[in-house]
Amino acid sequence: QVRLVESGGALVQAGGSLRLSCVASGLIFRLSAMGWYRQAPGKQRDVVARIGSGGGLEYAASVKGRFTISRDNAKNTVYLQMNSLKPEDTAVYYCATNYPAGNWNTWGQGTQVTVSS
């Protein structure tokens, strides 16, 4: 059974930084694409960033240049470094994987990020 556990969410002022972490288990991590999604109140869950098993990167336009996704296959962990945070980045951030079937429907419990103005 795949398990994703996020951490690192917090309340931060605009312009600040946070690093989210997600530890994965129950999957072949090095062969799995991993991603971060977010959901603000009253809005749908949207992709923030994804990283392929080979290291290919994908970012939402709204975070490009501010957020960086990375992975450590030795630790079964994916990170999201968030810089220059804005109030509109406020959301619950979810870790996700497309293992095993190629669909992005395996999620963690989420971690709250709140950016104050």
QUIZI-V323521 format. One record per residue. N is the residue number from 0. RES is the residue in three letters. PHI is phi as a letter, one per 20 degrees, with the letter a starting at -180 (NA if undefined). Layout:
n: [N	N]
res: [RES	RES]
phi: [PHI	PHI]
This chain:
n: [0	1	2	3	4	5	6	7	8	9	10	11	12	13	14	15	16	17	18	19	20	21	22	23	24	25	26	27	28	29	30	31	32	33	34	35	36	37	38	39	40	41	42	43	44	45	46	47	48	49	50	51	52	53	54	55	56	57	58	59	60	61	62	63	64	65	66	67	68	69	70	71	72	73	74	75	76	77	78	79	80	81	82	83	84	85	86	87	88	89	90	91	92	93	94	95	96	97	98	99	100	101	102	103	104	105	106	107	108	109	110	111	112	113	114	115	116]
res: [GLN	VAL	ARG	LEU	VAL	GLU	SER	GLY	GLY	ALA	LEU	VAL	GLN	ALA	GLY	GLY	SER	LEU	ARG	LEU	SER	CYS	VAL	ALA	SER	GLY	LEU	ILE	PHE	ARG	LEU	SER	ALA	MET	GLY	TRP	TYR	ARG	GLN	ALA	PRO	GLY	LYS	GLN	ARG	ASP	VAL	VAL	ALA	ARG	ILE	GLY	SER	GLY	GLY	GLY	LEU	GLU	TYR	ALA	ALA	SER	VAL	LYS	GLY	ARG	PHE	THR	ILE	SER	ARG	ASP	ASN	ALA	LYS	ASN	THR	VAL	TYR	LEU	GLN	MET	ASN	SER	LEU	LYS	PRO	GLU	ASP	THR	ALA	VAL	TYR	TYR	CYS	ALA	THR	ASN	TYR	PRO	ALA	GLY	ASN	TRP	ASN	THR	TRP	GLY	GLN	GLY	THR	GLN	VAL	THR	VAL	SER	SER]
phi: [NA	f	c	c	c	e	b	o	f	a	e	b	f	g	n	e	c	b	c	e	c	b	e	d	b	n	b	e	g	f	d	d	f	c	b	c	c	b	c	e	g	m	c	f	e	c	f	d	a	c	c	f	f	e	n	f	d	b	c	f	g	f	d	g	n	d	d	c	e	b	b	c	f	f	d	l	c	d	d	c	e	d	d	l	f	c	g	f	e	f	a	e	d	d	e	b	b	d	f	e	e	n	d	e	c	d	c	e	e	n	c	e	d	c	d	e	e]
